């Protein structure tokens, strides 16, 4: 599942951590309290999957897309990609 998610044509904005300095969005961490990206947190996701520490380890993947939708307005391209990726997932 994760490999297909990484290879999806719309996954590119979600593969690396958000860099508020580079993107000139200084309020990012004020709005997003639990940042999540797909690439950086993969070892943690696999740990959760294999150790059964949570009933829904994929909620961490969904958080990636939910954060993008929370921070970006509905008419923003990243918001729209997050909707598509969430549905795909």
C-alpha positions in Angstrom: 0.0 0.0 0.0 2.7 2.4 1.0 4.8 1.8 -2.1 1.8 2.6 -4.3 1.2 5.7 -2.3 4.8 6.9 -2.8 4.6 6.3 -6.5 1.3 8.1 -7.1 1.7 11.1 -9.4 0.2 13.4 -6.8 2.4 12.3 -3.8 5.3 14.7 -4.4 4.1 17.4 -2.0 3.8 14.9 0.9 7.0 13.1 0.7 9.2 15.5 2.6 8.7 17.6 5.7 7.2 21.1 5.2 9.9 23.7 5.4 8.2 26.9 6.6 11.3 29.0 5.9 11.7 27.8 2.3 8.0 28.1 1.6 7.7 31.4 3.4 4.9 30.2 5.7 6.1 31.3 9.2 2.8 30.4 10.9 2.8 26.7 9.8 3.7 25.3 13.2 1.2 27.5 14.9 -1.6 26.0 12.7 -0.2 22.4 12.4 0.5 21.0 15.8 1.4 17.4 14.6 3.4 17.7 11.4 3.6 14.5 9.4 5.0 13.6 6.0 5.2 10.2 4.3 8.9 9.7 3.7 10.3 10.8 7.1 7.9 8.8 9.2 7.9 5.5 7.3 10.1 3.7 9.9 7.6 4.8 12.6 4.7 3.6 10.5 6.2 0.2 10.0 6.9 0.0 13.7 3.3 0.7 14.4 2.1 -1.8 11.9 4.3 -4.6 13.1 3.9 -4.0 16.8 0.1 -3.4 16.8 0.6 -0.4 19.1 -2.5 1.2 17.7 -5.7 0.0 16.1 -5.3 2.4 13.2 -1.6 3.0 12.3 -2.7 4.4 8.9 -4.2 7.3 10.8 -0.7 8.8 10.6 -0.8 8.7 6.9 -4.2 10.4 6.8 -2.8 13.1 9.1 -0.4 14.0 6.4 -3.3 14.8 4.0 -5.5 16.3 6.8 -2.7 18.7 7.7 -2.4 19.8 4.1 -6.1 20.4 3.9 -6.2 22.3 7.2 -3.3 24.6 6.4 -4.2 25.3 2.7 -7.5 26.9 1.6 -9.9 24.7 -0.3 -9.0 26.4 -3.7 -5.3 25.8 -3.2 -3.6 23.1 -5.4 -2.0 21.4 -2.4 -5.3 21.1 -0.7 -6.8 19.6 -3.8 -3.9 17.1 -4.1 -4.4 16.1 -0.5 -8.1 15.3 -1.2 -7.1 13.2 -4.1 -4.4 11.4 -2.2 -6.6 10.8 0.8 -9.3 9.2 -1.5 -6.6 7.1 -3.2 -5.3 5.9 0.1 
